[in-house]
């Protein structure tokens, strides 16, 4: 099990088991490695809640998170509430609630009602072996975009040195902001005098695949330094605030859950790299995330969830 001090899952709420399945309410928190600049985070005046008494924490002002998905077009998930029990996965036969987090498919009863989308690029997710499958929001992306998302458990990962133009979404000291990717690659390109520039079109991407590391910050070093990964061009995302309900002690609210990071990445690719107008094509990546967010808040509310305290 992951160290609760490094995981956004230190929720401190009673009877989560009453929701029938840990995957009903939990998702893996991808910490700073989701692609945010560590410098920006270091500028924040963070408070360690371990230094406060329980009453002080309860009195802290919760962040305003009313209608956080209202600008998105996410498919209706009401039918998920109709599921009263668990089912056997059609592939591995294990008992699951909404989807199988080892086979990355929805349960049979709802398989034809869960949205499926295409992404603008291929996504690989490298999970640390200590990450709990049932708590990972990375699974959401694999279920919703099965043709474009792959999940690998370290050390069984691809050798990316054999593939050209793969990006690692990681805040390395030399990481490139996604919006500057074209200009960065132009500077890196070496062309002969007679060789013409590559014509850019809205359908052309300067990379073949984007890789995300799904683990806590303390676990990233081993994955990031792996010979099959460490030579990749690193890209960092613009800073956003998470809607994740699991509190991570002493960490800012810009630490996104895995599926949030993937969602913001593909939206930024669509607008900043392809130069196209975004028309909610990828909002359904957050289909299960939104459902679980609303379920948690219907039971507890922001006043009782440490993740939403204004600290």
Residue frames relative to the residue before (quaternion, step in Angstrom):
aa qw qx qy qz dx dy dz
X 1.0000 0.0000 0.0000 0.0000 0.00 0.00 0.00
X 0.5141 -0.6746 0.4378 0.2982 3.57 -1.01 0.79
X 0.5832 -0.5787 0.4481 0.3525 3.53 -1.19 0.63
X 0.4298 -0.7408 0.4513 0.2506 3.59 -0.58 1.11
X 0.6008 0.5632 -0.3740 0.4266 3.58 1.16 -0.39
X 0.7411 0.3833 -0.2146 0.5077 3.58 1.19 -0.43
X 0.6746 0.4719 -0.2709 0.4987 3.55 1.29 0.04
X 0.4781 -0.6856 0.4697 0.2843 3.52 -0.97 0.86
X 0.5627 0.6598 -0.3523 0.3521 3.57 1.29 -0.05
X 0.4480 0.6758 -0.4823 0.3316 3.61 1.14 0.25
X 0.0169 -0.8877 0.4596 -0.0211 3.51 0.73 1.23
X 0.1262 -0.8369 0.5173 0.1266 3.57 1.06 -0.79
X 0.4600 0.6256 -0.4944 0.3906 3.56 0.75 1.11
X 0.4938 -0.6911 0.4398 0.2918 3.62 -1.02 0.68
X 0.8895 0.1545 -0.0668 0.4247 3.50 -1.39 0.42
X 0.1253 0.7819 -0.5939 0.1421 3.58 0.76 0.98
X 0.5779 0.6101 -0.3763 0.3902 3.58 1.15 -0.60
X 0.5736 0.6144 -0.3791 0.3871 3.59 1.16 -0.47
X 0.6229 0.5402 -0.3453 0.4482 3.58 1.24 -0.24
X 0.5811 -0.6674 0.3101 0.3476 3.56 1.32 0.43
X 0.8159 0.0141 0.0270 0.5774 3.61 1.02 -0.60
X 0.5146 -0.6465 0.4519 0.3361 3.62 -0.85 0.84
X 0.6345 0.5443 -0.3457 0.4262 3.60 1.07 -0.62
X 0.5091 0.6432 -0.4259 0.3818 3.59 1.26 -0.23
X 0.8372 0.2149 -0.0683 0.4982 3.56 0.91 -0.83
X 0.7286 0.4402 -0.2391 0.4671 3.59 1.17 -0.35
X 0.0275 0.7573 -0.6525 -0.0025 3.51 -1.30 0.45
X 0.5552 -0.6381 0.4124 0.3384 3.53 -1.03 0.73
X 0.3205 -0.7295 0.5706 0.1989 3.55 -0.94 0.88
X 0.1886 -0.7336 0.6413 0.1227 3.51 -0.80 1.02
X 0.3109 -0.7964 0.4879 0.1762 3.56 -0.46 1.16
X 0.8595 -0.1289 0.0594 0.4911 3.58 -1.06 -0.65
X 0.5885 0.6072 -0.3786 0.3764 3.59 1.14 -0.51
X 0.4624 0.6699 -0.4607 0.3537 3.62 1.20 -0.04
X 0.6785 -0.5410 0.2782 0.4117 3.56 1.21 -0.05
X 0.5219 0.6318 -0.4305 0.3782 3.58 1.08 0.52
X 0.5685 -0.6236 0.4261 0.3263 3.52 -1.05 0.80
X 0.4298 -0.7024 0.5045 0.2596 3.57 -0.79 1.00
X 0.5812 0.5891 -0.3752 0.4176 3.60 1.11 -0.62
X 0.6564 0.5116 -0.3157 0.4558 3.57 0.97 -0.88
X 0.6653 0.5046 -0.3030 0.4592 3.55 1.01 -0.81
X 0.6440 0.5408 -0.3267 0.4313 3.56 1.01 -0.79
X 0.6114 0.5707 -0.3464 0.4249 3.58 1.19 -0.50
X 0.5990 0.5927 -0.3589 0.4013 3.57 1.22 -0.46
X 0.3845 -0.6922 0.5603 0.2429 3.54 -1.13 0.70
X 0.0604 -0.8422 0.5358 -0.0006 3.55 0.11 1.31
X 0.2272 -0.7499 0.6068 0.1337 3.51 -1.20 0.66
X 0.3177 -0.7369 0.5679 0.1831 3.55 -0.92 0.91
X 0.3534 -0.7825 0.4735 0.1965 3.58 -0.37 1.23
X 0.5266 0.6255 -0.4203 0.3935 3.58 1.21 -0.24
X 0.6595 0.5132 -0.2999 0.4601 3.58 1.23 -0.45
X 0.6591 0.4956 -0.3018 0.4784 3.58 1.30 -0.11
X 0.4976 -0.6205 0.5099 0.3275 3.53 -1.21 0.51
X 0.6675 -0.5256 0.3478 0.3966 3.55 -1.19 0.55
X 0.6505 0.5191 -0.3215 0.4517 3.60 0.99 -0.82
X 0.6311 0.5317 -0.3341 0.4553 3.60 1.03 -0.75
X 0.6478 0.5155 -0.3167 0.4630 3.57 0.98 -0.82
X 0.6490 0.5307 -0.3168 0.4436 3.58 0.98 -0.87
X 0.7032 0.4719 -0.2648 0.4612 3.59 1.07 -0.70
X 0.4900 0.6580 -0.4452 0.3589 3.59 1.20 -0.19
X 0.5188 -0.6724 0.4437 0.2860 3.53 -1.02 0.83
X 0.3583 -0.7327 0.5289 0.2347 3.62 -0.76 0.94
X 0.5293 -0.6120 0.4764 0.3441 3.55 -1.17 0.58
X 0.4878 -0.6424 0.5040 0.3089 3.55 -1.18 0.61
X 0.0792 0.8156 -0.5653 0.0943 3.59 -0.40 1.20
X 0.2489 0.7906 -0.5226 0.1998 3.57 1.07 0.65
X 0.8636 -0.0139 -0.0301 0.5030 3.54 -1.03 0.93
X 0.0987 0.8487 -0.5158 0.0619 3.63 0.75 0.94
X 0.7289 0.4165 -0.2366 0.4891 3.60 1.18 -0.45
X 0.3747 0.7878 -0.4473 0.1972 3.58 1.27 0.04
X 0.6775 0.4756 -0.3053 0.4708 3.62 1.10 -0.48
X 0.6359 0.5307 -0.3221 0.4585 3.59 1.28 -0.12
X 0.3085 -0.7116 0.5963 0.2070 3.54 -1.29 0.39
X 0.0990 0.8035 -0.5681 0.1476 3.53 0.12 1.38
X 0.5461 -0.6493 0.4224 0.3189 3.57 -0.85 0.98
X 0.5792 -0.5999 0.4356 0.3391 3.54 -1.15 0.72
X 0.1640 -0.8173 0.5498 0.0530 3.56 -0.79 1.05
X 0.2862 0.7963 -0.4964 0.1938 3.60 1.24 0.28
X 0.6174 0.5788 -0.3566 0.3957 3.59 1.02 -0.72
X 0.5577 0.6037 -0.3966 0.4089 3.60 1.18 -0.39
X 0.6267 0.5441 -0.3344 0.4465 3.56 1.15 -0.58
X 0.5863 0.5892 -0.3660 0.4184 3.59 1.23 -0.31
X 0.5723 0.5857 -0.3839 0.4267 3.57 1.24 -0.35
X 0.1562 -0.8324 0.5287 0.0557 3.58 -0.52 1.14
X 0.7948 0.1872 -0.1055 0.5675 3.58 1.18 -0.37
X 0.5832 -0.5534 0.4549 0.3829 3.50 -1.28 -0.42
X 0.2271 -0.7601 0.5937 0.1348 3.55 -1.28 0.44
X 0.5073 -0.6150 0.5008 0.3372 3.52 -1.31 0.26
X 0.4894 -0.6511 0.4945 0.3035 3.56 -0.90 0.93
X 0.4775 -0.6994 0.4585 0.2694 3.57 -0.88 0.96
X 0.6974 0.4662 -0.2697 0.4728 3.58 1.21 -0.36
X 0.8222 0.2101 -0.0936 0.5207 3.60 0.75 -1.03
X 0.4543 -0.7282 0.4171 0.2988 3.60 1.28 -0.23
X 0.5098 0.6491 -0.4266 0.3698 3.60 1.25 0.13
X 0.5575 -0.6273 0.4387 0.3212 3.56 -1.18 0.64
X 0.0546 0.8018 -0.5873 0.0959 3.58 -0.73 1.12
X 0.4551 -0.6872 0.4959 0.2732 3.59 -1.26 0.42
X 0.8329 0.0838 -0.0189 0.5468 3.61 0.40 -1.18
X 0.7871 -0.0567 0.0786 0.6092 3.57 1.02 -0.84
X 0.4705 -0.6436 0.5146 0.3155 3.54 -1.26 0.36
X 0.2679 -0.8057 0.5122 0.1293 3.55 -0.61 1.13
X 0.6312 0.4541 -0.3719 0.5070 3.57 1.24 0.42
X 0.7380 0.3529 -0.2154 0.5333 3.59 1.16 -0.56
X 0.3305 -0.7891 0.4592 0.2391 3.60 1.34 -0.26
X 0.5652 0.5394 -0.4215 0.4604 3.57 0.91 0.95
X 0.5090 -0.6312 0.4744 0.3426 3.61 -1.13 0.56
X 0.5876 -0.5471 0.4379 0.4045 3.58 -1.22 0.36
X 0.6841 -0.5457 0.2996 0.3800 3.55 -1.14 0.70
X 0.6293 0.5878 -0.3394 0.3784 3.60 0.91 -0.92
X 0.8037 0.2582 -0.1171 0.5232 3.59 0.99 -0.78
X 0.3325 0.8003 -0.4640 0.1836 3.59 1.27 0.02
X 0.7362 0.4167 -0.2422 0.4750 3.60 0.95 -0.82
X 0.6718 0.4874 -0.2994 0.4705 3.61 1.27 -0.01
X 0.5619 0.5744 -0.3902 0.4495 3.57 1.27 -0.22
X 0.4583 -0.7082 0.4548 0.2856 3.62 -0.73 0.99
X 0.1468 -0.7488 0.6399 0.0905 3.53 -1.25 0.63
X 0.0309 -0.8133 0.5809 -0.0126 3.59 -0.88 0.91
X 0.3741 -0.6692 0.5899 0.2534 3.52 -1.39 0.30
X 0.2911 -0.7567 0.5640 0.1570 3.56 -1.03 0.84
X 0.5796 -0.6086 0.4071 0.3577 3.61 -1.16 0.41
X 0.7895 0.1215 -0.0683 0.5977 3.59 1.27 -0.19
X 0.5550 -0.5882 0.4676 0.3567 3.55 -1.30 0.25
X 0.1654 -0.7847 0.5949 0.0549 3.55 -1.07 0.87
X 0.0820 -0.7569 0.6459 0.0558 3.56 -1.02 0.89
X 0.1435 -0.7759 0.6106 0.0677 3.56 -1.02 0.84
X 0.1661 -0.7826 0.5961 0.0674 3.55 -0.76 1.10
X 0.1372 -0.8212 0.5525 0.0390 3.57 -0.41 1.23
X 0.4543 -0.6425 0.5451 0.2893 3.52 -1.08 0.80
X 0.5565 -0.6479 0.3948 0.3387 3.64 -0.90 0.81
X 0.6656 0.4945 -0.3117 0.4641 3.61 1.18 -0.41
X 0.4868 0.6324 -0.4518 0.3988 3.57 1.25 -0.03
X 0.3838 -0.7319 0.5184 0.2200 3.59 -0.85 0.96
X 0.4902 -0.7036 0.4301 0.2821 3.58 -0.60 1.16
X 0.7074 0.4934 -0.2712 0.4273 3.56 0.87 -0.94
X 0.7046 0.4364 -0.2630 0.4939 3.59 1.27 -0.18
X 0.5742 0.6328 -0.3607 0.3739 3.57 1.25 0.05
X 0.3360 -0.7363 0.5515 0.2018 3.58 -0.77 1.01
X 0.4456 0.6733 -0.4603 0.3691 3.59 1.26 -0.11
X 0.5973 0.5817 -0.3491 0.4277 3.56 1.11 -0.73
X 0.5724 0.5958 -0.3826 0.4136 3.60 1.04 -0.71
X 0.6815 0.4970 -0.2897 0.4524 3.57 0.86 -0.99
X 0.6632 0.5086 -0.3064 0.4556 3.59 0.98 -0.83
X 0.6533 0.5031 -0.3113 0.4725 3.60 1.09 -0.69
X 0.7230 0.4527 -0.2398 0.4635 3.58 0.92 -0.94
X 0.7948 0.1677 -0.0791 0.5779 3.61 1.04 -0.75
X 0.0280 -0.8746 0.4838 0.0162 3.60 0.70 1.07
X 0.6526 0.5240 -0.3243 0.4409 3.61 1.11 -0.54
X 0.7808 0.3675 -0.1638 0.4780 3.58 1.17 -0.53
X 0.7304 0.3940 -0.2247 0.5107 3.60 1.22 -0.29
X 0.0505 -0.7733 0.6320 0.0073 3.53 -0.94 1.01
X 0.1710 -0.7696 0.6075 0.0971 3.58 -1.13 0.71
X 0.0674 -0.7884 0.6114 0.0048 3.55 -0.91 1.00
X 0.2971 -0.7360 0.5821 0.1764 3.56 -1.08 0.77
X 0.4192 -0.7180 0.5001 0.2423 3.56 -0.64 1.15
X 0.5857 -0.1404 -0.7972 -0.0411 1.67 -2.05 1.49
X 0.4992 0.6537 -0.4393 0.3613 3.62 1.22 0.14
X 0.2902 0.7538 -0.5237 0.2707 3.56 0.33 1.31
X 0.6059 -0.5621 0.4044 0.3917 3.63 -1.19 0.39
X 0.4263 -0.6415 0.5640 0.2978 3.53 -1.31 0.35
X 0.2094 -0.8339 0.5012 0.0977 3.56 -0.10 1.30
X 0.5035 0.6243 -0.4400 0.4040 3.60 1.24 -0.03
X 0.6544 0.5091 -0.3086 0.4661 3.59 1.24 -0.34
X 0.7081 0.4024 -0.2371 0.5296 3.58 1.29 -0.10
X 0.3870 -0.7398 0.5070 0.2143 3.57 -0.89 0.94
X 0.8738 0.1817 -0.0985 0.4403 3.52 -1.36 0.48
X 0.3526 0.6958 -0.5355 0.3235 3.56 0.80 1.08
X 0.2410 -0.7737 0.5726 0.1244 3.57 -0.94 0.93
X 0.2125 -0.7280 0.6333 0.1542 3.54 -1.23 0.58
X 0.2676 -0.7567 0.5744 0.1611 3.59 -0.66 1.07
X 0.3487 0.7160 -0.4849 0.3613 3.49 0.05 1.39
X 0.4046 -0.7531 0.4658 0.2286 3.65 -0.82 0.94
X 0.0279 0.7983 -0.5953 0.0872 3.57 0.61 1.14
X 0.6415 -0.5461 0.3630 0.3981 3.59 -1.16 0.51
X 0.7330 0.3658 -0.2232 0.5282 3.59 1.18 -0.48
X 0.3123 0.7820 -0.4906 0.2242 3.57 1.24 0.34
X 0.3403 -0.7418 0.5540 0.1642 3.54 -1.13 0.82
X 0.4536 -0.6460 0.5215 0.3240 3.63 -0.90 0.79
X 0.5811 -0.6295 0.3829 0.3456 3.57 -0.89 0.90
X 0.6621 0.5219 -0.3168 0.4346 3.59 0.97 -0.80
X 0.6959 0.4411 -0.2709 0.4977 3.59 1.25 -0.32
X 0.3556 0.7888 -0.4577 0.2047 3.57 1.28 0.08
X 0.6432 0.5295 -0.3354 0.4398 3.59 0.90 -0.88
X 0.7004 0.4652 -0.2838 0.4609 3.59 0.76 -1.00
X 0.6187 0.5402 -0.3464 0.4532 3.59 1.06 -0.72
X 0.6848 0.4769 -0.2889 0.4691 3.59 0.90 -0.88
X 0.5939 0.5607 -0.3609 0.4501 3.58 1.12 -0.62
X 0.6651 0.5013 -0.2953 0.4682 3.57 1.00 -0.85
X 0.6882 0.4904 -0.2779 0.4567 3.56 1.09 -0.76
X 0.6012 0.5972 -0.3575 0.3926 3.57 1.17 -0.59
X 0.1475 -0.7621 0.6255 0.0791 3.55 -1.06 0.81
X 0.0059 0.8223 -0.5663 0.0555 3.58 -0.43 1.22
X 0.5061 -0.6114 0.5096 0.3321 3.52 -1.22 0.55
X 0.6681 -0.5375 0.3220 0.4013 3.62 -1.08 0.63
X 0.7414 0.4115 -0.2360 0.4746 3.58 0.98 -0.77
X 0.5453 0.6360 -0.3921 0.3801 3.58 1.27 -0.14
X 0.3639 -0.7521 0.5024 0.2227 3.64 -0.63 1.05
X 0.5768 -0.5546 0.4636 0.3805 3.55 -1.26 0.43
X 0.5040 -0.6230 0.4998 0.3289 3.53 -1.18 0.59
X 0.3956 -0.7249 0.5119 0.2364 3.54 -0.75 1.04
X 0.2884 -0.7680 0.5504 0.1552 3.56 -0.79 1.02
X 0.0321 -0.7701 0.6369 0.0170 3.51 -1.03 0.84
X 0.6596 -0.5158 0.3619 0.4099 3.54 -1.23 0.31
X 0.6875 0.4750 -0.2871 0.4683 3.60 1.18 -0.43
X 0.6409 0.5416 -0.3212 0.4390 3.58 1.25 -0.08
X 0.1200 -0.7760 0.6170 0.0523 3.55 -0.92 0.98
X 0.4353 -0.7145 0.4829 0.2585 3.59 -1.02 0.74
X 0.7297 0.2989 -0.2375 0.5673 3.59 1.20 0.42
X 0.4418 -0.7130 0.4873 0.2429 3.56 -1.19 0.52
X 0.8103 0.0260 0.0529 0.5831 3.57 1.10 -0.70
X 0.2005 -0.7519 0.6129 0.1372 3.58 -1.19 0.59
X 0.2069 -0.7964 0.5637 0.0719 3.54 -0.89 1.03
X 0.1233 -0.7719 0.6220 0.0456 3.57 -0.96 0.97
X 0.2803 -0.7301 0.5977 0.1766 3.56 -1.12 0.73
X 0.1632 -0.8166 0.5522 0.0408 3.56 -0.63 1.17
X 0.5130 0.5918 -0.4738 0.4026 3.56 -0.01 1.32
X 0.6291 -0.5138 0.3998 0.4247 3.57 -1.25 0.02
X 0.6877 -0.4967 0.3366 0.4087 3.54 -1.26 0.43
X 0.6616 0.5196 -0.3138 0.4402 3.61 0.96 -0.79
X 0.6965 0.4712 -0.2683 0.4700 3.57 1.21 -0.45
X 0.5440 0.6854 -0.3797 0.3001 3.59 1.21 -0.34
X 0.5577 0.6590 -0.3943 0.3150 3.59 1.03 -0.74
X 0.6763 0.5030 -0.2987 0.4476 3.56 0.86 -0.98
X 0.6870 0.4750 -0.2881 0.4685 3.59 0.91 -0.87
X 0.6806 0.5070 -0.2913 0.4415 3.56 0.91 -0.95
X 0.7226 0.4339 -0.2383 0.4825 3.58 1.09 -0.69
X 0.4116 0.7024 -0.4816 0.3244 3.57 1.24 0.06
X 0.5647 -0.6428 0.4060 0.3211 3.59 -0.92 0.93
X 0.6635 0.5164 -0.3056 0.4468 3.58 1.11 -0.58
X 0.7449 0.3967 -0.1879 0.5024 3.58 1.29 -0.32
X 0.6797 0.5924 -0.3124 0.2990 3.56 0.79 -1.05
X 0.6564 0.5164 -0.3316 0.4388 3.61 1.16 -0.29
X 0.4826 0.6943 -0.4254 0.3226 3.59 1.26 -0.06
X 0.5357 -0.5880 0.4951 0.3495 3.56 -1.22 0.54
X 0.2570 -0.7855 0.5480 0.1289 3.58 -0.73 1.08
X 0.1007 -0.7763 0.6219 0.0205 3.54 -1.02 0.90
X 0.1815 -0.7769 0.5926 0.1109 3.58 -1.03 0.80
X 0.4358 -0.7039 0.5101 0.2332 3.54 -1.16 0.69
X 0.5718 -0.5302 0.4809 0.4008 3.51 -1.32 0.24
X 0.5394 -0.6557 0.4294 0.3077 3.55 -1.07 0.74
X 0.0442 0.7726 -0.6314 0.0492 3.55 -0.95 0.99
X 0.4606 -0.6632 0.5100 0.2964 3.54 -1.25 0.38
X 0.4441 -0.7118 0.4854 0.2459 3.54 -0.96 0.89
X 0.2955 -0.7095 0.6051 0.2078 3.53 -1.32 0.41
X 0.3696 0.7579 -0.4673 0.2659 3.56 1.31 0.12
X 0.4094 -0.7585 0.4729 0.1828 3.54 -0.95 0.98
X 0.6333 0.5267 -0.3445 0.4505 3.61 1.19 -0.13
X 0.3655 -0.7735 0.4880 0.1733 3.54 -0.64 1.19
X 0.1396 -0.7694 0.6179 0.0820 3.55 -1.04 0.83
X 0.4407 -0.7524 0.4234 0.2460 3.54 -0.40 1.25
X 0.8658 0.1257 -0.1087 0.4720 3.51 -0.99 0.95
X 0.6231 0.5381 -0.3409 0.4537 3.61 1.25 0.14
X 0.5139 -0.6555 0.4550 0.3151 3.60 -1.09 0.68
X 0.5767 -0.6173 0.4137 0.3394 3.54 -1.24 0.37
X 0.5026 0.6107 -0.4485 0.4162 3.59 1.20 0.53
X 0.4928 0.6153 -0.4472 0.4226 3.58 1.29 0.20
X 0.1980 -0.8331 0.5101 0.0808 3.57 -0.20 1.28
X 0.4928 -0.5603 0.5589 0.3616 3.50 -1.34 0.35
X 0.6868 -0.5260 0.3107 0.3937 3.57 -1.15 0.62
X 0.7041 0.4631 -0.2889 0.4543 3.58 0.78 -0.96
X 0.5844 0.5529 -0.3758 0.4600 3.61 1.12 -0.53
X 0.6626 0.5136 -0.3073 0.4503 3.57 0.91 -0.93
X 0.6516 0.5009 -0.3151 0.4745 3.58 0.97 -0.83
X 0.6360 0.5366 -0.3276 0.4474 3.58 0.96 -0.85
X 0.7052 0.4505 -0.2813 0.4698 3.60 0.75 -0.99
X 0.6057 0.5571 -0.3554 0.4432 3.58 1.09 -0.64
X 0.7166 0.4396 -0.2838 0.4611 3.62 0.72 -0.97
X 0.5987 0.5362 -0.3668 0.4686 3.60 1.12 -0.57
X 0.6722 0.4874 -0.2922 0.4745 3.59 0.95 -0.86
X 0.6002 0.5390 -0.3544 0.4730 3.58 1.08 -0.66
X 0.6636 0.5245 -0.2989 0.4418 3.54 0.90 -0.97
X 0.7689 0.3762 -0.1955 0.4787 3.58 0.85 -0.96
X 0.7868 0.3708 -0.1840 0.4579 3.60 0.79 -0.98
X 0.7378 0.3810 -0.2288 0.5080 3.58 1.07 -0.62
X 0.7376 0.3580 -0.2176 0.5296 3.58 0.89 -0.90
X 0.3446 -0.7750 0.4709 0.2426 3.56 1.24 -0.37
X 0.4835 0.6700 -0.4293 0.3648 3.58 1.13 0.60
X 0.5450 -0.5967 0.4735 0.3503 3.54 -1.23 0.45
X 0.3422 -0.7467 0.5306 0.2094 3.56 -0.85 0.93
X 0.0348 -0.8106 0.5835 -0.0354 3.56 -0.75 1.11
X 0.6954 -0.5363 0.2567 0.4035 3.55 0.91 1.08
X 0.2634 0.8153 -0.4874 0.1684 3.59 1.21 0.43
X 0.7960 0.3271 -0.1455 0.4880 3.59 1.01 -0.76
X 0.3450 0.7764 -0.4760 0.2270 3.59 1.25 0.16
X 0.6343 0.5597 -0.3399 0.4110 3.58 1.06 -0.66
X 0.4244 0.6646 -0.4850 0.3782 3.60 1.22 0.05
X 0.7187 0.4231 -0.2259 0.5034 3.56 1.17 -0.66
X 0.2598 0.8073 -0.4960 0.1866 3.60 1.24 0.34
X 0.7429 0.3715 -0.2221 0.5107 3.62 0.69 -1.04
X 0.6044 0.5672 -0.3533 0.4338 3.57 1.07 -0.72
X 0.6668 0.4896 -0.2957 0.4777 3.59 0.91 -0.91
X 0.6392 0.5331 -0.3277 0.4471 3.57 0.93 -0.86
X 0.7007 0.4584 -0.2710 0.4748 3.58 0.86 -0.94
X 0.5810 0.5661 -0.3587 0.4619 3.57 1.12 -0.69
X 0.7084 0.4597 -0.2660 0.4649 3.58 0.80 -1.01
X 0.6227 0.5354 -0.3442 0.4550 3.59 1.05 -0.70
X 0.6512 0.5113 -0.3077 0.4688 3.57 0.92 -0.91
X 0.7173 0.4574 -0.2639 0.4546 3.59 0.84 -0.98
X 0.6088 0.5308 -0.3680 0.4606 3.59 1.13 -0.43
X 0.6935 0.4665 -0.2667 0.4799 3.57 1.18 -0.54
X 0.8412 0.2155 -0.0621 0.4920 3.56 0.90 -0.89
X 0.2828 -0.7751 0.5247 0.2096 3.62 0.93 -0.79
X 0.6402 -0.5811 0.3498 0.3608 3.60 -1.15 0.61
X 0.5991 0.5917 -0.3735 0.3893 3.60 1.10 -0.54
X 0.7456 0.3786 -0.2159 0.5041 3.58 1.16 -0.53
X 0.6364 0.5031 -0.3306 0.4822 3.60 1.28 -0.02
X 0.4119 -0.7443 0.4695 0.2365 3.57 -0.53 1.16
X 0.5744 0.6182 -0.3781 0.3807 3.59 1.10 -0.58
X 0.7574 0.3745 -0.1985 0.4967 3.59 1.13 -0.53
X 0.4035 0.6946 -0.4916 0.3362 3.56 1.21 0.37
X 0.3962 -0.6958 0.5481 0.2419 3.57 -1.02 0.84
X 0.1392 0.8173 -0.5378 0.1529 3.57 0.07 1.32
